Amino acid sequence: MSKPPVKTLLPIKVRDLTTRGAQIPTGHFSAASSLVLSQDWAYVVADDEHHLGVFRLSDPLKPLEAFPIFSGHLPEDSQARKKIKPDLEGLLAIAPLRLIAVPSGSKKNRTQGRMIQLQDQSPGDSSTSPRTPVIQRTVALDFAPLYQKLGQLVPDLNIEGAVDTGTHIWLLQRGNQGTSPNHIIVLKRKQFLKKLLKDPPLDPIVIKPKLIDDIVELNLGRLDGLRLTVTDGTILSGGQVLLCAAAEDTESTYDDGKIIGSALVSLHPKKLKPATVYILKPRLKVEGVAFDPKTQSLWMVTDHDSRTHGAGLWHLPVSQLGI
């Protein structure tokens, strides 16, 4: 079997993901894990926060507005925080002002997600600058029944991203350097969205195993000898799937390892295999990627695995992919 072509890309760093106000004590998101775009807004979650971050795509240099989506506060001690964090790893926009935050399922206490209903604060007058959407309500999403079943079907469950393909919902199971490969968990889209799009929505909403349509193993290749493990994904204009993946030297779903680098991987339209691998320089741990159809560009967020450093926001024109 021939290997996919490998190219090198040089994304541009826009800024660190600093936050506005006192919601985040460190003044930044440090472990950004996913982002999604809707209208002129970008939404970000971090795997060690209780908050949703929001910034305007047309003004990306301004700090994030951070809104709590879980009650309570996480401890500042890194190990204590790690033990009880919800570990949000995926983000979907299922409607212009409705988002789904997806947990990893890597531990029993990491099975609770959120449906986030936003409220548009912008005045009708187009001459006035838009105001950041605010949270109208959140709804608890209990992924535990689904994840309990998945834990029997794939080794070392660790959902790191989610993609709405238009026909299915994909949950991206991140492999590791041990015996766990990457997988795509294919869910039935219509059934998945049925309760989530009700108005007003039920609370809580239980995500059940009957949504599983297929499970597909995914080999993204290696970087400097280490397996590329999937961290997020997005859909380009033509419907092509683009994944981001990291080479991290760990056999664990819990403990972090040395980052060797990250890549973007385009998939063949009709088969879930790499079409092209794009190595990103400099060395980054890219955990979130989203396509902006207005500017035909990609936005990416990184995870520093340290609360003392801010996560990065990066930008890349899609024309560099040559797709």
Disulfide bonds with the S-S distance in Angstrom:
none
